[in-house]
Amino acid sequence: MGQFAAVMRLAELPLGSMRACMVGGRELVICHTRAGVFALDNICTHAHARLSEGRLRATRLTCPLHGTSFDIRDGRVLTPPAAVPLPTHAVRVVDGAIEVAVGPPTA
């Protein structure tokens, strides 16, 4: 795990919404739900689509391209066609700022 870096203010990400950002050279999607704030890679593991352009419903993130859905809490695949989980990243909120620690790139 890398160092934590501030990505945005919590107030800029309303409950039930998501936003893409770059951290440590990786494109992430930050999701704010009743379950908490979560950070995942923004590119679907099935096809090159930006998940931030899909739908967020509770803890389910659905890809706009083929409808694969992932659990934002742990990145696991909930519905096909994807078979590979999404990488997730550590998140904390400090003084109203969302901070993310990005792990090493996956193969």
Secondary structure, DSSP 8 states (H G I E B T S, - for coil): ---EEEEEEGGGS-TTEEEEEEETTEEEEEEEETTEEEEEESB-SSSS-BGGGSEEETTEEE-TTT--EEETTT--EEESS--S---EEEEEEETTEEEEE------
